[in-house]
């Protein structure tokens, strides 16, 4: 299962209009930045997981996110150990917990070592949930209906589709090379990097071929992005649930801003 690959299911979340899903998921993303709090980020992550299970893709969703487990753990350790040396260092460091040689681990570093990986998971899981429940065609139509020029909407959709296609091609090439006896995950770090060269070379060639095929297909269909008042086949209409979800999204943003401004001195500062 590839990250972000569309999964066809008959669920209420799949049936939602793409505009309501975009606005709602963006509101959750903004909420995670406005309310700079570990518990809020954890709540948002739980909401995303709940939505994935309600959309009947929970197991596939968690399995696709599991591929980033190593990256998330590594990011957490980097924040904990090297927080004081980063550009995100606070004016006042936290209480020192222990030392590892010249490296000092304090309470502030531990706090960010948990919070920042949570934010990374949210930033990965939200677009993944969207594209696993929304087709590229619906994504392009939704952006166009939100007032974005069609050429821009089409470019975003084409870029997303190209990413998914290249991901599939990479997996095919990697599995083919492993079947031929290539040991990708054996040896030290430098050997593993060297072992990926037989994968990267055909992958680069295939990427160029795929881009050329897309360009040829667009040219043969005489694609004209400047057409105005464009009509779409099997156009989806907004339902009551869509309007309710959009209203909830704006309410979430409004409450987040109010809480942030009302108790600004009580919440930790945000560092980006």
Buried (B, 14 or more C-beta within 10 A) or exposed (E): BBBBBBBEBEBEBBBBBBBBBBBBBBBBBBBBBBBBBBEBBBBBBEBBBEBBEEBBBBEBBEEBBEEBEEEBEEBBEBBBBBBBEEEBBBEEBBEEEEEEEEBBBBEBBBBBBBBBBBBBBBEBBBBBBBBBBBBBBBBBBBBBBEEBEBEEBBBBBBEBBBBBBBBEBBEEBBEEBEEEEBEEEEEEEEEEEEBBEBBEEBBEEBBEEBEEEBEEEEEEEEEEEEEEEEEEEEEBEBBEBBEEBBEBBEEBBEEBBEBBEEEEEEBEEEBE
